[in-house]
Amino acid sequence: MRILNCKILKDKKWRGYTASMRNYFYGVKVQLVTTKLGIPIAFHFTPGKTAEAKALGKMIDKLPAEASIYGDSAYLDYSLEDKAFERKGILLKIQRKSNSKRIDTLEQKTEKLKMRKRVETKLVTLKNFSQEQYTL
């Protein structure tokens, strides 16, 4: 929701920033967990201001043991990676930034990019589907 048009969610916790679009918004963020085939199996709503890594931290206990979770660099949090692995054997396969302390091999980078592309494609499909539902 654009800031100037916002009438309902005016509190600061609802104001978030989308780095890829370089804009602020009022609303919620949705954290989506899918299977390898892109089928959604879990989701979590958070206020716009909540960092993605914090939201993922709240979901860890609800995820199946020994799962592999892929995410973009917004989910990068080394302590969360360690905690998830120690508690439930969950591997957080987060895309690393170029200046990251933990460096991925070329194969790991390729695997993560392939999975992210699959997930992003499913997200666009879901977004388009929901927009069609509202326009009918």
BELZIGI-V935455 format. One record per residue. RES is the residue in one small letter. OMEGA is omega as a letter, one per 40 degrees, with the letter a starting at -180 (NA if undefined). D_CENTER is the distance of its C-alpha to the mean C-alpha in Angstrom with 1 decimal. Layout:
res:RES omega:OMEGA d_center:D_CENTER
res:RES omega:OMEGA d_center:D_CENTER
This chain:
res:m omega:i d_center:18.6
res:r omega:a d_center:20.7
res:i omega:a d_center:22.2
res:l omega:a d_center:25.8
res:n omega:a d_center:25.4
res:c omega:i d_center:23.8
res:k omega:a d_center:26.2
res:i omega:a d_center:24.5
res:l omega:a d_center:21.6
res:k omega:a d_center:23.5
res:d omega:a d_center:22.6
res:k omega:a d_center:20.9
res:k omega:a d_center:18.1
res:w omega:a d_center:16.9
res:r omega:a d_center:17.1
res:g omega:a d_center:14.0
res:y omega:i d_center:13.9
res:t omega:a d_center:12.2
res:a omega:a d_center:13.2
res:s omega:i d_center:13.3
res:m omega:a d_center:15.6
res:r omega:i d_center:17.2
res:n omega:i d_center:17.6
res:y omega:i d_center:17.4
res:f omega:i d_center:16.8
res:y omega:i d_center:17.6
res:g omega:a d_center:15.5
res:v omega:i d_center:12.4
res:k omega:i d_center:8.7
res:v omega:i d_center:7.4
res:q omega:a d_center:4.8
res:l omega:i d_center:6.3
res:v omega:a d_center:8.1
res:t omega:i d_center:10.8
res:t omega:i d_center:14.0
res:k omega:i d_center:15.1
res:l omega:i d_center:16.7
res:g omega:i d_center:13.7
res:i omega:a d_center:15.0
res:p omega:i d_center:12.6
res:i omega:i d_center:13.7
res:a omega:i d_center:11.6
res:f omega:a d_center:9.6
res:h omega:i d_center:9.6
res:f omega:i d_center:10.7
res:t omega:i d_center:11.0
res:p omega:a d_center:13.3
res:g omega:a d_center:12.4
res:k omega:a d_center:13.6
res:t omega:i d_center:11.4
res:a omega:a d_center:9.5
res:e omega:a d_center:5.9
res:a omega:i d_center:8.0
res:k omega:i d_center:10.3
res:a omega:i d_center:8.3
res:l omega:i d_center:7.5
res:g omega:i d_center:11.2
res:k omega:a d_center:12.3
res:m omega:a d_center:11.1
res:i omega:a d_center:12.8
res:d omega:a d_center:16.2
res:k omega:a d_center:15.3
res:l omega:i d_center:14.2
res:p omega:i d_center:17.1
res:a omega:i d_center:19.0
res:e omega:i d_center:18.8
res:a omega:i d_center:15.6
res:s omega:a d_center:13.8
res:i omega:i d_center:10.0
res:y omega:i d_center:8.6
res:g omega:i d_center:5.9
res:d omega:a d_center:7.0
res:s omega:i d_center:9.2
res:a omega:a d_center:7.4
res:y omega:a d_center:6.7
res:l omega:i d_center:10.4
res:d omega:a d_center:12.6
res:y omega:a d_center:15.7
res:s omega:i d_center:17.0
res:l omega:i d_center:13.9
res:e omega:a d_center:14.3
res:d omega:a d_center:18.0
res:k omega:a d_center:17.8
res:a omega:a d_center:15.6
res:f omega:a d_center:18.2
res:e omega:a d_center:21.2
res:r omega:a d_center:20.5
res:k omega:a d_center:19.4
res:g omega:a d_center:19.5
res:i omega:i d_center:15.8
res:l omega:i d_center:15.0
res:l omega:a d_center:11.7
res:k omega:a d_center:11.9
res:i omega:i d_center:10.0
res:q omega:a d_center:11.4
res:r omega:i d_center:14.1
res:k omega:a d_center:15.6
res:s omega:a d_center:19.3
res:n omega:a d_center:20.6
res:s omega:i d_center:18.7
res:k omega:i d_center:20.9
res:r omega:a d_center:19.8
res:i omega:i d_center:20.5
res:d omega:i d_center:19.5
res:t omega:i d_center:22.3
res:l omega:i d_center:22.5
res:e omega:i d_center:21.9
res:q omega:i d_center:18.7
res:k omega:a d_center:17.5
res:t omega:i d_center:18.7
res:e omega:a d_center:17.1
res:k omega:i d_center:13.6
res:l omega:i d_center:14.2
res:k omega:a d_center:15.7
res:m omega:i d_center:12.9
res:r omega:i d_center:10.3
res:k omega:i d_center:13.0
res:r omega:a d_center:13.5
res:v omega:a d_center:10.1
res:e omega:i d_center:10.3
res:t omega:i d_center:13.8
res:k omega:i d_center:13.1
res:l omega:i d_center:10.8
res:v omega:i d_center:13.8
res:t omega:i d_center:16.1
res:l omega:i d_center:14.7
res:k omega:i d_center:14.8
res:n omega:i d_center:18.3
res:f omega:a d_center:19.4
res:s omega:i d_center:18.5
res:q omega:i d_center:20.3
res:e omega:a d_center:23.3
res:q omega:a d_center:23.5
res:y omega:a d_center:23.9
res:t omega:a d_center:26.4
res:l omega:NA d_center:28.8
